[in-house]
């Protein structure tokens, strides 16, 4: 019974490149959340998605960031034209409902921007 | 804006030395308060959800309690394997509030 799977675990990009982070939720979970953890900061909410729908993207920067959760396949967090300030750990979580009764987190993707 | 403050930032205990971690919160209306444990290089692992003042939950050596302004995570006779960062988070009530607001965590180290 696999948990939430994120890949890659580590991603290195140069400034101006694109980063794509993938998240496969737990089996049976149709609710996906992305959180970002900056050094010395707490986890910050970015976006909440259900299959084919963005429900709440209030934590996403207005530019360069986008997220999707297609009918088939993993959820993708896409960062265009990365800058050094994007360096962080990005965590995906999934649940069976939209009200966070119990979130299951993946091990995260550590993004480093050179 | 919802806020969560955890103290202390770091805590060192000897094995068997009981203590408590604090989580103070400000939220317009509380749907739930959550405790997670995070090990280095891993994602947070769910521990407890508390919904109303006076509620308590226990799991092994951990006990979480909730008041209208704060929550405590009590650790009784800790073992080295309890070493981790403990995160507190709140979710506000209201129909469209899906996000959790996390504190920065308390790094607990239990020495043998």
Interface residues (C-beta under 8 A of the other chain):
Chain A: X4 X33 X35 X40 X41 X42 X43 X44 X45 X48 X55 X56 X58 X59 X91 X93 X98 X99 X100 X101 X102 X103 X104 X105 X106 X107 X108
Chain B: X4 X31 X32 X34 X36 X41 X42 X43 X44 X45 X46 X49 X87 X89 X91 X96 X98 X99 X100 X101 X102 X103 X104 X105
